[in-house]
Amino acid sequence: MSFELAKQHFLQGLAELQQGALTQAQASFEASLLLLPDRPSTLINLGAVRLALGKNADALAVLERAAALDASNAGVRLQCAQLQQEQQRLPDALAWLDQALALDATNGAAWSNRGMLLRDMQRRDEAAASFERAIDHGADAELNTFYLASLRPAGQDTPAFSPRGYVEKLFDSYADDFSGHLVQALQYQGHERLVRQLLGLNPGPFRHVLDLGCGTGLCGALLRRHAVRLDGLDLARAMVEKARATQRYDQLFHADAVAHLQSAPAGSYDLIIAADVFNYVGALEPLFTAAHGALAPGGRFCFTVEAMEPDSGDMRLLPSLRYAHSEAYVRRVAAQRAWRIDAMARAPLREDQGVLIAAWYVVLVNN
């Protein structure tokens, strides 16, 4: 009788879960477990419901219990690893991942996750080996090659830019708390320094401004009263929607920067600004060429690049998965495209794990 009643509660919970009735499904699965407390499938479904309700700690408790009861289930171990990682319990997350991979060593996504964990734990050689295994087992080759390049010395294998899917996913996930996290937690000051430097050279008003990588609108807030027309562009759709809600922009584009600039009529803008954007772009030549064509004569191209340490070579993809550029490289690419350097100053940009990151603040003029 207890088994039949537990089964009824379980099936009811599945139906409620399918209908999106999460609170009711949670109650049904809990009722089933009161009668059959050691049924892994019920624990796994209860864990899924608690995850959907945002009860991650409670979800982890039942998923760990399910894993203990089902020694052959790799999937539940991957879920435990993800939840431990979200709580920054990296050694525990790694232990769960290793258990999952011991059961299924062909899971490319798990190898990739293992590489990211080991990278965050500063175990870079092991991280690189995991990314190589990820590629071998069919994980996204472009993305994992990008991860690998961040762990190696600067050289010919450095990708020219961050994978578009990686950047979109990263900033879509940050959108809800982007401004607060960036400005408060990371002490970000790039937008204020860059706009202040620009307005010290030319207070405007600007006829038509394009805010490249506009994010949630930090630069837009500072430039709105100096622009007759202000447009924004971002690769992450969620960022574009956050910027739209500010009502600061005349038009917003969800697009790739180079493609948008190449399609713009010649001389469309008299100011293009990009604050803390080119740390996701390695090779600057395509952007500089496209911006030159889209700017009117005398128009300004205003941006930051993370300063490379030491300042040798052109660029480097850092373990942070951001690009840094040398002063000499920026100057050379500007000269090749007949830009005049109006200002180029080195100053703090933000913090990264308590370390102050420096940037070059640059204003170029279209001769």
C-alpha positions, -999 to 999 in steps of 0.1 A, spaced: 0 0 0 28 24 9 45 17 -25 13 24 -45 6 56 -26 42 67 -30 39 59 -67 7 80 -70 24 110 -53 54 106 -76 33 105 -108 13 134 -96 45 153 -90 57 145 -126 24 159 -140 26 190 -119 63 195 -129 53 192 -166 26 218 -161 50 242 -144 32 239 -110 65 238 -91 53 243 -56 27 216 -59 53 192 -76 77 198 -47 50 188 -22 41 157 -42 77 145 -44 82 152 -7 51 132 1 63 103 -20 97 103 -2 80 101 32 67 67 21 97 56 0 127 77 13 154 59 -8 140 62 -43 167 79 -65 143 89 -92 121 108 -68 151 125 -52 164 136 -86 130 150 -96 127 168 -63 162 182 -69 151 195 -103 121 212 -88 141 229 -60 166 241 -86 137 256 -106 125 273 -75 159 287 -68 165 266 -37 199 255 -47 212 244 -13 181 223 -7 185 208 -42 221 199 -36 212 180 -4 187 157 -22 209 153 -53 239 142 -31 216 117 -14 204 104 -48 241 101 -59 249 80 -28 220 57 -36 227 54 -73 264 47 -79 261 45 -117 244 79 -123 269 103 -139 242 130 -146 233 136 -110 270 139 -101 274 166 -128 245 185 -112 262 182 -78 294 195 -93 276 225 -108 259 234 -76 291 231 -56 308 254 -82 281 280 -78 288 281 -41 326 285 -49 334 251 -32 358 243 -60 375 212 -45 341 196 -38 329 204 -73 360 189 -88 355 157 -68 320 153 -81 332 160 -117 358 133 -114 332 109 -102 310 117 -132 340 113 -156 349 80 -140 315 68 -150 315 84 -185 349 96 -197 335 105 -231 315 136 -219 332 165 -236 312 191 -217 322 176 -184 359 177 -194 355 214 -204 339 222 -170 367 204 -153 392 226 -172 374 257 -160 374 245 -124 411 237 -125 419 271 -142 401 289 -113 421 268 -89 453 280 -106 461 244 -117 468 255 -153 486 225 -168 459 202 -156 433 226 -169 449 226 -203 449 188 -204 412 188 -196 404 212 -224 423 190 -248 403 160 -236 371 181 -241 380 187 -277 389 150 -282 354 141 -270 334 164 -292 330 195 -270 329 229 -288 363 231 -305 363 269 -310 354 275 -273 379 250 -258 407 262 -281 400 297 -268 402 284 -232 435 266 -241 450 297 -256 444 317 -224 467 293 -206 496 294 -230 522 321 -238 513 348 -263 520 335 -298 506 327 -332 479 304 -318 462 332 -300 426 336 -314 419 369 -330 388 374 -310 366 358 -283 340 334 -296 307 352 -302 287 326 -284 309 328 -253 306 366 -251 268 366 -257 262 339 -230 285 356 -206 269 390 -208 233 377 -211 240 360 -177 253 392 -162 226 415 -174 204 416 -144 231 428 -120 257 440 -145 261 477 -135 260 470 -97 285 441 -99 309 460 -123 308 494 -105 305 483 -69 321 449 -67 349 454 -93 353 492 -87 349 498 -124 357 534 -135 364 530 -172 332 547 -185 337 578 -162 374 582 -170 370 577 -207 341 602 -211 358 627 -189 390 625 -210 369 629 -242 349 659 -230 381 676 -219 392 675 -255 358 682 -271 327 690 -250 304 685 -280 276 685 -288 281 655 -310 258 650 -340 255 612 -339 271 590 -313 275 552 -313 281 535 -280 298 502 -290 293 475 -264 268 497 -246 259 471 -219 232 485 -196 240 521 -206 268 534 -183 283 555 -211 249 565 -224 241 581 -190 271 603 -193 268 612 -230 231 617 -234 231 654 -229 261 658 -252 246 640 -281 219 651 -306 215 614 -315 227 585 -293 227 549 -306 238 518 -287 251 484 -298 257 452 -279 264 416 -288 243 404 -258 205 406 -264 198 409 -226 221 439 -224 203 456 -252 170 451 -235 184 466 -202 198 496 -221 164 500 -238 147 503 -205 168 533 -196 153 553 -225 186 570 -231 192 557 -266 175 568 -298 182 534 -314 197 501 -302 212 473 -322 218 437 -312 247 430 -335 284 424 -341 304 457 -339 325 451 -371 296 440 -392 275 470 -380 302 495 -387 309 480 -422 272 483 -431 269 519 -419 270 546 -445 303 564 -447 306 592 -422 276 582 -402 290 591 -368 311 618 -354 318 598 -322 322 561 -316 329 551 -280 338 517 -266 345 515 -229 359 481 -216 348 464 -248 381 455 -266 392 432 -239 371 407 -258 388 416 -291 423 405 -298 432 417 -333 422 454 -335 428 459 -372 392 450 -384 375 472 -359 398 502 -365 392 499 -403 355 496 -399 353 525 -374 374 547 -397 349 542 -426 319 549 -404 332 581 -389 329 615 -405 361 635 -411 372 649 -378 351 623 -359 365 607 -328 370 570 -319 373 567 -281 380 535 -263 399 515 -236 422 485 -239 435 466 -210 473 473 -206 495 444 -214 521 435 -187 549 434 -197 544 458 -226 559 435 -253 543 421 -284 509 431 -296 483 414 -275 478 385 -251 448 364 -241 450 363 -203 438 335 -180 409 358 -172 398 352 -208 402 389 -215 427 404 -240 454 429 -231 471 451 -257 504 469 -258 508 506 -262 530 501 -293 504 479 -310 476 505 -305 498 533 -318 509 512 -348 474 501 -358 462 537 -355 490 550 -377 483 524 -403 448 537 -407 457 574 -407 442 581 -373 456 610 -352 461 602 -316 444 630 -296 450 614 -262 464 582 -248 467 579 -211 473 549 -187 450 547 -157 431 522 -135 402 504 -151 388 480 -124 398 454 -99 402 417 -106 403 395 -75 415 425 -55 442 434 -80 440 468 -98 439 464 -136 453 492 -157 441 503 -191 450 526 -219 424 554 -224 426 564 -261 410 591 -282 417 590 -320 406 615 -346 397 606 -382 419 628 -403 
